[in-house]
Amino acid sequence: MDFCFFLVGFKEFNKPLPDVGNVACYCGHCHNQSAFPMRTINCITLFFIPVLPFYFHKRLRCNICGTTGTLNQEALERLKQGQPVAIG
């Protein structure tokens, strides 16, 4: 009797935005200056190895409470100028 199984899952990879810098932003959930801009890639994994990226986006993520918020083009321009933005 042969068994064939695949261990398939989803994984999120986060990386700081290189063109924005390290600007601390305000988190509206925990009220700290602990949100940072990052690039997120969601991948389908096969045996814990990422094989197919399917979603790319830029967002703010709080390092304390984990709250996230998406970044639009206006917010990205403000971050490039060194001005902080907030997670709503």
N, CA, C and O atoms as CSV, one atom per row, in Angstrom:
chain,resi,resn,atom,element,x,y,z
A,1,MET,N,N,0.846,-1.165,0.000
A,1,MET,CA,C,0.000,0.000,0.000
A,1,MET,C,C,0.900,1.240,0.000
A,1,MET,O,O,1.737,1.401,0.888
A,2,ASP,N,N,0.727,2.109,-0.989
A,2,ASP,CA,C,1.523,3.319,-1.085
A,2,ASP,C,C,0.725,4.501,-0.546
A,2,ASP,O,O,-0.467,4.651,-0.811
A,3,PHE,N,N,1.422,5.326,0.214
A,3,PHE,CA,C,0.812,6.548,0.731
A,3,PHE,C,C,1.551,7.735,0.152
A,3,PHE,O,O,2.781,7.785,0.148
A,4,CYS,N,N,0.802,8.657,-0.320
A,4,CYS,CA,C,1.374,9.886,-0.841
A,4,CYS,C,C,0.657,11.051,-0.169
A,4,CYS,O,O,-0.558,11.198,-0.295
A,5,PHE,N,N,1.398,11.858,0.528
A,5,PHE,CA,C,0.776,13.002,1.173
A,5,PHE,C,C,1.642,14.237,0.943
A,5,PHE,O,O,2.860,14.146,0.786
A,6,PHE,N,N,0.999,15.357,0.929
A,6,PHE,CA,C,1.681,16.634,0.768
A,6,PHE,C,C,1.319,17.517,1.943
A,6,PHE,O,O,0.147,17.658,2.294
A,7,LEU,N,N,2.312,18.097,2.533
A,7,LEU,CA,C,2.100,19.019,3.633
A,7,LEU,C,C,2.138,20.428,3.045
A,7,LEU,O,O,3.209,20.995,2.827
A,8,VAL,N,N,0.951,20.981,2.792
A,8,VAL,CA,C,0.808,22.281,2.143
A,8,VAL,C,C,0.306,23.282,3.171
A,8,VAL,O,O,-0.538,22.957,4.006
A,9,GLY,N,N,0.831,24.504,3.104
A,9,GLY,CA,C,0.399,25.535,4.036
A,9,GLY,C,C,0.613,26.920,3.460
A,9,GLY,O,O,0.929,27.077,2.281
A,10,PHE,N,N,0.437,27.917,4.306
A,10,PHE,CA,C,0.616,29.309,3.938
A,10,PHE,C,C,1.583,29.957,4.922
A,10,PHE,O,O,1.544,29.674,6.119
A,11,LYS,N,N,2.440,30.819,4.416
A,11,LYS,CA,C,3.425,31.501,5.259
A,11,LYS,C,C,3.502,32.958,4.840
A,11,LYS,O,O,3.402,33.280,3.656
A,12,GLU,N,N,3.678,33.830,5.809
A,12,GLU,CA,C,3.810,35.259,5.559
A,12,GLU,C,C,5.245,35.679,5.867
A,12,GLU,O,O,5.760,35.403,6.951
A,13,PHE,N,N,5.881,36.341,4.917
A,13,PHE,CA,C,7.246,36.824,5.090
A,13,PHE,C,C,7.225,38.344,5.132
A,13,PHE,O,O,6.662,38.983,4.244
A,14,ASN,N,N,7.836,38.926,6.160
A,14,ASN,CA,C,7.887,40.369,6.326
A,14,ASN,C,C,9.318,40.857,6.197
A,14,ASN,O,O,10.258,40.217,6.670
A,15,LYS,N,N,9.465,42.011,5.543
A,15,LYS,CA,C,10.779,42.595,5.324
A,15,LYS,C,C,10.637,44.107,5.390
A,15,LYS,O,O,9.685,44.643,4.823
A,16,PRO,N,N,11.547,44.824,6.062
A,16,PRO,CA,C,11.446,46.288,6.109
A,16,PRO,C,C,11.526,46.887,4.708
A,16,PRO,O,O,12.198,46.351,3.826
A,17,LEU,N,N,10.833,47.998,4.520
A,17,LEU,CA,C,10.875,48.704,3.239
A,17,LEU,C,C,12.198,49.462,3.134
A,17,LEU,O,O,12.453,50.347,3.950
A,18,PRO,N,N,13.042,49.144,2.157
A,18,PRO,CA,C,14.363,49.787,2.080
A,18,PRO,C,C,14.310,51.249,1.644
A,18,PRO,O,O,15.164,52.037,2.051
A,19,ASP,N,N,13.333,51.628,0.829
A,19,ASP,CA,C,13.285,52.999,0.324
A,19,ASP,C,C,12.613,53.969,1.288
A,19,ASP,O,O,12.641,55.177,1.053
A,20,VAL,N,N,12.015,53.477,2.360
A,20,VAL,CA,C,11.313,54.326,3.318
A,20,VAL,C,C,12.184,54.644,4.527
A,20,VAL,O,O,12.119,55.755,5.054
A,21,GLY,N,N,12.973,53.719,4.962
A,21,GLY,CA,C,13.783,53.916,6.163
A,21,GLY,C,C,13.107,53.305,7.366
A,21,GLY,O,O,12.169,52.518,7.236
A,22,ASN,N,N,13.583,53.667,8.522
A,22,ASN,CA,C,13.087,53.085,9.767
A,22,ASN,C,C,12.347,54.160,10.562
A,22,ASN,O,O,12.843,54.624,11.589
A,23,VAL,N,N,11.172,54.553,10.093
A,23,VAL,CA,C,10.376,55.595,10.725
A,23,VAL,C,C,9.371,54.940,11.663
A,23,VAL,O,O,8.535,54.150,11.223
A,24,ALA,N,N,9.446,55.263,12.955
A,24,ALA,CA,C,8.484,54.728,13.917
A,24,ALA,C,C,7.171,55.470,13.772
A,24,ALA,O,O,7.153,56.701,13.752
A,25,CYS,N,N,6.066,54.733,13.669
A,25,CYS,CA,C,4.749,55.321,13.467
A,25,CYS,C,C,3.841,54.972,14.646
A,25,CYS,O,O,4.131,54.063,15.424
A,26,TYR,N,N,2.753,55.702,14.760
A,26,TYR,CA,C,1.819,55.559,15.875
A,26,TYR,C,C,0.838,54.412,15.629
A,26,TYR,O,O,0.275,54.287,14.541
A,27,CYS,N,N,0.645,53.591,16.636
A,27,CYS,CA,C,-0.338,52.508,16.594
A,27,CYS,C,C,-1.575,52.957,17.354
A,27,CYS,O,O,-1.500,53.254,18.546
A,28,GLY,N,N,-2.709,53.009,16.672
A,28,GLY,CA,C,-3.956,53.428,17.299
A,28,GLY,C,C,-4.565,52.373,18.212
A,28,GLY,O,O,-5.498,52.670,18.957
A,29,HIS,N,N,-4.057,51.153,18.167
A,29,HIS,CA,C,-4.606,50.078,19.000
A,29,HIS,C,C,-3.967,50.058,20.385
A,29,HIS,O,O,-4.674,50.022,21.392
A,30,CYS,N,N,-2.632,50.081,20.443
A,30,CYS,CA,C,-1.945,50.027,21.740
A,30,CYS,C,C,-1.368,51.386,22.152
A,30,CYS,O,O,-0.791,51.501,23.234
A,31,HIS,N,N,-1.513,52.412,21.314
A,31,HIS,CA,C,-1.108,53.789,21.600
A,31,HIS,C,C,0.396,53.927,21.862
A,31,HIS,O,O,0.805,54.642,22.776
A,32,ASN,N,N,1.198,53.257,21.075
A,32,ASN,CA,C,2.655,53.345,21.160
A,32,ASN,C,C,3.231,53.779,19.819
A,32,ASN,O,O,2.579,53.645,18.783
A,33,GLN,N,N,4.437,54.291,19.841
A,33,GLN,CA,C,5.175,54.612,18.616
A,33,GLN,C,C,5.972,53.362,18.220
A,33,GLN,O,O,7.202,53.377,18.260
A,34,SER,N,N,5.294,52.310,17.848
A,34,SER,CA,C,5.969,51.037,17.617
A,34,SER,C,C,5.581,50.374,16.303
A,34,SER,O,O,5.864,49.193,16.102
A,35,ALA,N,N,4.938,51.117,15.406
A,35,ALA,CA,C,4.555,50.552,14.110
A,35,ALA,C,C,5.605,50.932,13.078
A,35,ALA,O,O,6.046,52.081,13.030
A,36,PHE,N,N,6.004,49.977,12.258
A,36,PHE,CA,C,7.033,50.204,11.254
A,36,PHE,C,C,6.550,49.736,9.884
A,36,PHE,O,O,5.815,48.754,9.789
A,37,PRO,N,N,6.958,50.433,8.823
A,37,PRO,CA,C,6.551,50.017,7.478
A,37,PRO,C,C,7.291,48.764,7.040
A,37,PRO,O,O,8.482,48.613,7.313
A,38,MET,N,N,6.593,47.874,6.368
A,38,MET,CA,C,7.222,46.649,5.877
A,38,MET,C,C,6.535,46.153,4.618
A,38,MET,O,O,5.402,46.524,4.311
A,39,ARG,N,N,7.248,45.314,3.907
A,39,ARG,CA,C,6.725,44.646,2.713
A,39,ARG,C,C,6.379,43.219,3.108
A,39,ARG,O,O,7.194,42.520,3.709
A,40,THR,N,N,5.184,42.796,2.774
A,40,THR,CA,C,4.726,41.467,3.140
A,40,THR,C,C,4.486,40.641,1.879
A,40,THR,O,O,3.877,41.105,0.915
A,41,ILE,N,N,4.979,39.410,1.914
A,41,ILE,CA,C,4.759,38.461,0.831
A,41,ILE,C,C,4.106,37.220,1.434
A,41,ILE,O,O,4.661,36.604,2.344
A,42,ASN,N,N,2.940,36.859,0.932
A,42,ASN,CA,C,2.285,35.627,1.354
A,42,ASN,C,C,2.605,34.545,0.334
A,42,ASN,O,O,2.485,34.760,-0.872
A,43,CYS,N,N,3.013,33.380,0.827
A,43,CYS,CA,C,3.424,32.270,-0.041
A,43,CYS,C,C,2.685,30.996,0.322
A,43,CYS,O,O,2.301,30.780,1.471
A,44,ILE,N,N,2.499,30.172,-0.671
A,44,ILE,CA,C,2.053,28.796,-0.451
A,44,ILE,C,C,3.311,27.966,-0.222
A,44,ILE,O,O,4.275,28.076,-0.980
A,45,THR,N,N,3.304,27.145,0.807
A,45,THR,CA,C,4.477,26.340,1.138
A,45,THR,C,C,4.196,24.865,0.886
A,45,THR,O,O,3.060,24.403,0.996
A,46,LEU,N,N,5.230,24.157,0.554
A,46,LEU,CA,C,5.179,22.711,0.391
A,46,LEU,C,C,6.284,22.139,1.265
A,46,LEU,O,O,7.465,22.371,1.009
A,47,PHE,N,N,5.908,21.401,2.285
A,47,PHE,CA,C,6.859,20.890,3.270
A,47,PHE,C,C,7.690,22.022,3.856
A,47,PHE,O,O,8.908,21.900,3.978
A,48,PHE,N,N,7.037,23.126,4.219
A,48,PHE,CA,C,7.638,24.296,4.870
A,48,PHE,C,C,8.594,25.071,3.973
A,48,PHE,O,O,9.328,25.931,4.461
A,49,ILE,N,N,8.602,24.788,2.679
A,49,ILE,CA,C,9.439,25.511,1.723
A,49,ILE,C,C,8.529,26.394,0.882
A,49,ILE,O,O,7.601,25.885,0.253
A,50,PRO,N,N,8.769,27.717,0.854
A,50,PRO,CA,C,7.913,28.584,0.040
A,50,PRO,C,C,8.089,28.288,-1.447
A,50,PRO,O,O,9.206,28.297,-1.964
A,51,VAL,N,N,6.972,28.026,-2.127
A,51,VAL,CA,C,7.051,27.663,-3.541
A,51,VAL,C,C,6.292,28.613,-4.456
A,51,VAL,O,O,6.655,28.751,-5.624
A,52,LEU,N,N,5.248,29.272,-3.959
A,52,LEU,CA,C,4.443,30.107,-4.837
A,52,LEU,C,C,3.992,31.366,-4.105
A,52,LEU,O,O,3.054,31.310,-3.309
A,53,PRO,N,N,4.644,32.504,-4.361
A,53,PRO,CA,C,4.147,33.749,-3.760
A,53,PRO,C,C,2.860,34.180,-4.459
A,53,PRO,O,O,2.773,34.133,-5.686
A,54,PHE,N,N,1.855,34.603,-3.678
A,54,PHE,CA,C,0.590,34.951,-4.303
A,54,PHE,C,C,0.052,36.308,-3.893
A,54,PHE,O,O,-0.956,36.742,-4.451
A,55,TYR,N,N,0.672,37.000,-2.946
A,55,TYR,CA,C,0.159,38.300,-2.541
A,55,TYR,C,C,1.297,39.149,-2.010
A,55,TYR,O,O,1.995,38.752,-1.077
A,56,PHE,N,N,1.484,40.320,-2.606
A,56,PHE,CA,C,2.503,41.268,-2.179
A,56,PHE,C,C,1.794,42.542,-1.737
A,56,PHE,O,O,0.908,43.024,-2.443
A,57,HIS,N,N,2.162,43.099,-0.589
A,57,HIS,CA,C,1.620,44.393,-0.208
A,57,HIS,C,C,2.539,45.088,0.785
A,57,HIS,O,O,3.369,44.460,1.442
A,58,LYS,N,N,2.367,46.398,0.875
A,58,LYS,CA,C,3.130,47.232,1.806
A,58,LYS,C,C,2.181,47.662,2.904
A,58,LYS,O,O,1.046,48.059,2.638
A,59,ARG,N,N,2.655,47.581,4.155
A,59,ARG,CA,C,1.788,47.911,5.270
A,59,ARG,C,C,2.584,48.340,6.489
A,59,ARG,O,O,3.806,48.194,6.536
A,60,LEU,N,N,1.874,48.872,7.474
A,60,LEU,CA,C,2.446,49.174,8.779
A,60,LEU,C,C,2.111,48.021,9.707
A,60,LEU,O,O,1.003,47.487,9.675
A,61,ARG,N,N,3.068,47.644,10.528
A,61,ARG,CA,C,2.823,46.574,11.502
A,61,ARG,C,C,3.394,46.990,12.837
A,61,ARG,O,O,4.548,47.409,12.922
A,62,CYS,N,N,2.585,46.875,13.887
A,62,CYS,CA,C,3.015,47.217,15.235
A,62,CYS,C,C,3.816,46.057,15.818
A,62,CYS,O,O,3.381,44.906,15.773
A,63,ASN,N,N,4.985,46.368,16.362
A,63,ASN,CA,C,5.839,45.330,16.947
A,63,ASN,C,C,5.357,44.877,18.320
A,63,ASN,O,O,5.786,43.829,18.802
A,64,ILE,N,N,4.485,45.634,18.955
A,64,ILE,CA,C,4.013,45.277,20.292
A,64,ILE,C,C,2.738,44.437,20.231
A,64,ILE,O,O,2.700,43.327,20.762
A,65,CYS,N,N,1.685,44.967,19.578
A,65,CYS,CA,C,0.401,44.259,19.589
A,65,CYS,C,C,0.112,43.502,18.298
A,65,CYS,O,O,-0.817,42.696,18.267
A,66,GLY,N,N,0.884,43.737,17.221
A,66,GLY,CA,C,0.702,43.013,15.973
A,66,GLY,C,C,-0.361,43.579,15.048
A,66,GLY,O,O,-0.659,42.977,14.017
A,67,THR,N,N,-0.940,44.725,15.393
A,67,THR,CA,C,-1.943,45.351,14.532
A,67,THR,C,C,-1.305,45.771,13.213
A,67,THR,O,O,-0.165,46.237,13.186
A,68,THR,N,N,-2.041,45.605,12.127
A,68,THR,CA,C,-1.518,45.980,10.814
A,68,THR,C,C,-2.463,46.953,10.125
A,68,THR,O,O,-3.657,47.004,10.417
A,69,GLY,N,N,-1.903,47.712,9.215
A,69,GLY,CA,C,-2.677,48.629,8.401
A,69,GLY,C,C,-2.003,48.784,7.050
A,69,GLY,O,O,-0.774,48.796,6.970
A,70,THR,N,N,-2.781,48.904,5.996
A,70,THR,CA,C,-2.203,49.018,4.665
A,70,THR,C,C,-1.679,50.429,4.430
A,70,THR,O,O,-2.154,51.392,5.032
A,71,LEU,N,N,-0.701,50.531,3.553
A,71,LEU,CA,C,-0.112,51.817,3.191
A,71,LEU,C,C,-0.534,52.183,1.778
A,71,LEU,O,O,-0.328,51.405,0.846
A,72,ASN,N,N,-1.120,53.358,1.613
A,72,ASN,CA,C,-1.448,53.833,0.279
A,72,ASN,C,C,-0.284,54.683,-0.238
A,72,ASN,O,O,0.710,54.865,0.465
A,73,GLN,N,N,-0.400,55.190,-1.431
A,73,GLN,CA,C,0.696,55.941,-2.047
A,73,GLN,C,C,0.984,57.235,-1.289
A,73,GLN,O,O,2.144,57.628,-1.161
A,74,GLU,N,N,-0.047,57.897,-0.790
A,74,GLU,CA,C,0.140,59.138,-0.031
A,74,GLU,C,C,0.928,58.884,1.254
A,74,GLU,O,O,1.835,59.645,1.589
A,75,ALA,N,N,0.582,57.811,1.972
A,75,ALA,CA,C,1.299,57.470,3.203
A,75,ALA,C,C,2.752,57.094,2.897
A,75,ALA,O,O,3.647,57.443,3.667
A,76,LEU,N,N,3.000,56.394,1.796
A,76,LEU,CA,C,4.377,56.047,1.425
A,76,LEU,C,C,5.206,57.294,1.136
A,76,LEU,O,O,6.377,57.359,1.509
A,77,GLU,N,N,4.611,58.277,0.479
A,77,GLU,CA,C,5.334,59.522,0.200
A,77,GLU,C,C,5.674,60.260,1.488
A,77,GLU,O,O,6.767,60.810,1.621
A,78,ARG,N,N,4.744,60.272,2.434
A,78,ARG,CA,C,5.027,60.912,3.729
A,78,ARG,C,C,6.156,60.194,4.464
A,78,ARG,O,O,7.012,60.841,5.068
A,79,LEU,N,N,6.164,58.870,4.418
A,79,LEU,CA,C,7.222,58.107,5.082
A,79,LEU,C,C,8.575,58.358,4.430
A,79,LEU,O,O,9.589,58.427,5.126
A,80,LYS,N,N,8.609,58.494,3.117
A,80,LYS,CA,C,9.869,58.769,2.419
A,80,LYS,C,C,10.439,60.123,2.809
A,80,LYS,O,O,11.651,60.327,2.742
A,81,GLN,N,N,9.569,61.060,3.219
A,81,GLN,CA,C,10.000,62.370,3.661
A,81,GLN,C,C,10.360,62.377,5.136
A,81,GLN,O,O,10.778,63.408,5.662
A,82,GLY,N,N,10.206,61.239,5.818
A,82,GLY,CA,C,10.543,61.140,7.233
A,82,GLY,C,C,9.407,61.479,8.165
A,82,GLY,O,O,9.623,61.568,9.373
A,83,GLN,N,N,8.203,61.673,7.656
A,83,GLN,CA,C,7.039,61.993,8.483
A,83,GLN,C,C,6.329,60.697,8.874
A,83,GLN,O,O,6.037,59.869,8.012
A,84,PRO,N,N,6.051,60.515,10.158
A,84,PRO,CA,C,5.338,59.294,10.567
A,84,PRO,C,C,3.869,59.339,10.192
A,84,PRO,O,O,3.283,60.413,10.053
A,85,VAL,N,N,3.288,58.176,10.031
A,85,VAL,CA,C,1.852,58.015,9.785
A,85,VAL,C,C,1.303,57.131,10.900
A,85,VAL,O,O,2.072,56.660,11.738
A,86,ALA,N,N,0.006,56.898,10.930
A,86,ALA,CA,C,-0.598,56.124,12.015
A,86,ALA,C,C,-1.414,54.967,11.467
A,86,ALA,O,O,-1.943,55.033,10.357
A,87,ILE,N,N,-1.509,53.907,12.258
A,87,ILE,CA,C,-2.428,52.807,11.974
A,87,ILE,C,C,-3.773,53.221,12.542
A,87,ILE,O,O,-3.863,53.605,13.708
A,88,GLY,N,N,-4.802,53.149,11.745
A,88,GLY,CA,C,-6.126,53.598,12.166
A,88,GLY,C,C,-6.860,52.672,13.009
A,88,GLY,O,O,-7.985,52.964,13.414
